[in-house]
Amino acid sequence: MTAHFIPPAPVAPTRENLSARLQDLHAIIATRHPEIHRIALATYDADTDMLKTFINSTYGQSEPFTRYETRLSQVPSLLRLARSGEKRILQNLPDNIADNARPHSSWLISAGFHSSYTVPIFHGDHFVGFLFFDANRANAFTDEVLRYLDLVGYLAAQMYLSGLVAVRTLIGTVEVARSLTRIRDIETGHHLDRIAHYTRIITRGLADIAELDDEFIEHVFLFAPLHDIGKIGVPDSILQKPGPLTAEERKVMQGHVELGVTVFDRMIQDIGLAGDRAVTIMRNIIAYHHEALDGSGYPYGLSGEQIPLEARIVAIADVFDALTSERPYKPRWPNEAAFAELSAMAERGKLDTDCVRAFLLNTALVEETQARFAENLNPAF
């Protein structure tokens, strides 16, 4: 019997996403200092050393600087700020940026920005990102302007940190629950890392046609590994069964989705985060990643656009990693066979065609991910 339908929540309710809040803050700044045409926040992942564009508010540019990442260690000027905690003022960008500058600096010049103020952000003693203020004229950052921006910059940083703490609390709570069960023996760390990076390949490939922002891309990346949290309630005898499941066992296994939603909703109620965009994305991933576009999925039998994009993306990452990983009940598939199966499933109306295309157009990145997070995998390139 089809489970009770839980409607997918909208991805960005009201002004609850960080991008919208930053735009509101920028509008306030512009009433006093209209020369500040851009505020941007880049987030830092210490585990990978990656500095990534995250949210921005940019005036006068049809193409903001987005969907970019680089290793912090490869940007000496920013690395110094991250280590020292010092702020940086560049009053005349053309005089301070070399002709062979990195993409971000080159974009600033081409976009007509003339001065910049960079503020490192810390959570306790840990560096977590940068806040950038950019102006459309030289020498814009006077002492008066800096005093004002330090105040509003503090507000922007706290806004980001509150979201960061909330996200880390969610992830940490789920990971603790997972660690207390045998699911950790099956869904290993590298498996979860691969799932996350596969979703990033898809979201970045879809970004233009689906108009995805960096905030959405980052949240899908962070939450994708938590898609099967409901498996904490599935008996080991089913999770680790070496042969095919019986009809009754399959029913129990499929029940992990609704259990995951129940656990997540209770968690959100206890933490008090209902309505946040990140919460919505994470819930949609947990609830709908086993749905199929033709309505044949479970547990709600959704079809087409009823299935949130984030769930359609995670479904492809999950299917591919399952196919190319050895499981108690099956051997590993070679990559080419798995790629062909994704295409076939898209043609049969099971998987999202655009998402599959974005994945298959980046097979080199897929193989890099497998090599980086190999775990009894040995992918056949």
N, C-alpha and C positions, 0 to 999 in steps of 0.2 A: 504494500500500500504506500502511496506517495505521502511523504511527511508533510506536515502543515507548512504552508508557504510563508517564509519570512521575507518581506520585500527588501531588496538591496537598499541600503541607505545611500543618499547622494554623497558624492565624494567631498564636496566643499560646501557644507551648510553655512548659511549667512556669512559672517566675517570671521569664522573660527579657524581659518588656515593662516599660517604665519605670513605668507605672501601678502594677503589682504591687510593684515595688521601693519606690516611694514609700509605698505602704500598709504595707509591712514596716517602713519607717523610722518612720512615724507610730505604729505599734504600740509601738515602742521608746520613743518620746518620751512616749506616753501613760502608761507605767508610772511615769514620774517627774513629768510635768506633765499630768495628765488634763484640765486646763482648756483645753488646745490641741485644739480640735475640728476644725480644718481646716488642711491644708497644700495649697497649690496653686501650680502653676508655669505662668506664661504665657510664650509664646515670641514673639520679635520678628523680623519680616522687614524688614530695612533697605531692601530694594528697593521695597517697597510701603508702608512705614511702618505696617504692620499689626501690632497686638498681639493675640495670639489665645490663648484658653484652650487648655491642652495636656494636663496631667495634674493630678489632684487626689486627695486622700484626705480625706473629709468624714464626720464622725460626727454622728448624730442628725438627718440631713436625708434625706428620701425623694427630693428633687430637688436634687442638687448644681448649682452654677452651671457650666454647660458650653455648648459650641457658640456662643461669643460672640467677636466680634472688633471692634476699633475702631482708628482711626488714633491712634497715640501722640501726634501733634502736637495732637490735639483733647482731650487729657487733661493740662492744664498741670501738675497736681501730680505726676503720674508722669513727665512729660517732664523736670521739674527733677531728679528722682532719677536718671534715665537719663543726664543730662548731667553731673551732679555726682558721681555714685557714692555719694551719701549714703543712709543707711538712714532709714526713717521709722517712728516709734512713735505710734500713736493710742490713748491709754489709755481714752478714752470715745467710742466711735463716734457715738452719738446727738448728742453735743455738737459733733462735728467734721464731720458730714455734713449738707448742706443738704437741704431738702425736695425740691428739684428735682435731686437727685443723679443721677449716671449709673447705668445698670442694675446694674453690679457692686456699687456702694456701697449702692444701694437694696436689693439682694438680701441683703447682709450684715445690714442692720438688720432686715429682715423675717424672716430666719432666726434671729434671736436672738443674733447675735454682738455683743460689747460692746467689744472692743479688738483691735488689729491691729498687726502688725509686717511691714514691707515691705522686702525686700532686693533691690537690683538685681544682676543677674548679668552678668559680663563674660567674654569670651573674648579674652585679651590686652587690647587697648585698645577692643575692639568690644563695645558693649552688645548682649546677646542675649536678655534676658528678665527676669522678676521672680519672686521666691519670696515667697509670702504665708503668714504664720502668723496665724490668727485664733482668738480665745479666747471662751469663753461667759460671761465675766465682765469687768467693768471693772478697769482697773489690774492686769492679769495679767502685764504684761511688766516685772517687776522686774529689777534688775541681775543677780541670780543666774540668772533665766530667760533673759535676753538672752545671757549668756555661754554657757549651754548651747545655746541655739538657734543662736548663731553657729557653734558647732562642728558640730552636725548639719546646719545649713544649708549649711555648706561641703561636707559629704559629699553632700547632695542636689544642690548645684550641680555638683560634680564628676561625679556620676552622669549628670546631664543633659548636661554638656559632653562627656563621653566618647561618649555616644550621638550628640551633634551632630557631633562630629569624624568618627565612623564614617560617618554618613549623608553628610556633605559629601565624605568621601573616596570613597565609592561613586559619588556623583553626579559628582564631579570626574573620576574615572577614566573613567567612561562618556563624559562630554562631551569629554574629550581624544581618546578613540578616535573619536568621531563627527566631531570637527573635522578629523581627518586624512584623511577620505574626502569624496567628493562628496555624501554624504547630507546634508551641511549645506546644500547648494544647494537641496534639495528640501524637507527638513523644517526650515524656517526657525524662527528664535527665536519669532516671534509664533504660528506654528502650534503650537509646543510649549507656549507660554503658554496658548493657548486650550484645548488638551487638558487641562492642569492645572486650569484654572478650571471647565471643564465638569464634571470629576470632583468638584470641591468642591460644585457645585450639586447633583449627584446624591447625594453622601454626606450632605450636610446635609438634603436632602429625605427621605432614608431613615433618618436617625439614630434617630428614635423607634421606628419599627416594627422596625428591624433591631438596635436597641440598640447603635449604633455610638458609640464614645468618641472624644474629641478626638484622641487619639494615632493611632488608625486613620485618621481623616479627614485629618490632617496628612500622614501617611506616603503615603497614596494620592495626595494633591495633589503631594507632592515627587517621587514616583517615576513617576507616569503619563507624563511626557514622555520617559522612557527606555524605553518599551515596545518600540520597534522597533530597539534597539541592534544586533540581528543583521543589519540591512540594510547594515552596514559591509562585509559579505562578498558583497553582491549586485553584479554588474557594472553599471557606469553605463549600458550599452546596454539593460539591462532596466529599471533604475530610471527612466530618462528616455525610454523608448520612447513615441512619440506615439500609437501605435495599440494595438490589443488584443494581449495576449501569446499566444504559441503555448502548446500544452500543455506542452512542455519548459521554456519560459521561466517559465511559471506554477509549475512544480515547483521551479525554482531560487528563484523569489521566495518561495514558501512555506517554503523551507528556512531563511529568515532567523530563524524562531522557534527552531528547535533550535540554530542557530549562536549566537543570543543567549543561550540557556541555557548553552551550553558556555563562552562567553566569561565570563558572569557567575559560573558555578561556579568557574572558574579564578581569577577575581578574588577571590572570597570566600575561597578556600583560601589565596591569597597574603597577604591582609590579616588572616585569622584571625578572621572574624566569624560563622562558621557557628552557627546556632541562635538568633540574635537575631531578635526579632519583626519589626523593620524589614527585615531581610534576607529573611525569609520572604515578606513582602508584596511586596517588589520582585521577587523571583524568580517569584512567582505571576503577577504582571502580565506579565512578559516571556514566560513559558511558555504562558499560557492565554488571552491576550486575543483570539485568533482562533478560539477554540472557540465553538460554537453550542449553545443549550440542547437542540435536537433531535438533537444528535450529528453534525450535518453539517459541523461546523467542522474546523479543522486545527491542529496536526498529529496530535493524539492521539485525536480523535473522542470527546471527553468529552461528557457530557450532564447537564442538570439541575444538581443540587447537587454533582456532581463538580467543577464549575467554581467556583473560589473567587470570592467576592463581589467582591473587588477587581478581578479580571479581567473580570467581567461589567460592572462600572461603566466601566472603561476602554474596553471594546469599544464601548459606546454613544457615548462621547465621540469615539472614533476614527472611527467610521462617520459621525457627524454632521459632523465637521470635514472629512472627505474629501468628503462630498456637497456641502458649502457652500464648498469651495475649488476654484479652477481648477487642473487638473492637465494634464500634456502630452497625456493621452488623452481629456479631457472638459472641458466648460464647468462653471461653478459653478451649483449648484442654488439656487433661491430658498429662503428659510427654510421657508416654508409647505410646499413640496414635500418638503423634507428631514424636517420634523416628521411629515408624513403617512407617509413611508417608514419612519421609526422605529416608528410605531404598527403599520404593516402587518407589519414584521419581528417585532414582539412577538406579534402575532396568529398569525403562522405558526410561532411557537415558536423563532425564531432568537435573539431578545434577551429579556432579563429584563423581565417586565411591570412589576414594581414600580420598577425602575430607570428604565425609559422614562417611567413616570408621573411620577416625581419630577422628571425633566428637563422634561417638557412642562408641568408645573404652574408652572414658573419661566421661561417664555420671555422675560420682561422681563430677567431676569438674563443669559440667554443672549445677548440682543441687546446688553446693556451690555458683555459680554465681547468680542463681535465688534467693537464700536465702539472699545473700549479697545486691542485688539490687532489692529487692522485691518492687512492686508497684501495689497494687490491684492484685497481682499475685497468691499468695498462691499455689505454685506448688504442684502437687500431686506426691510425691516421690514413 
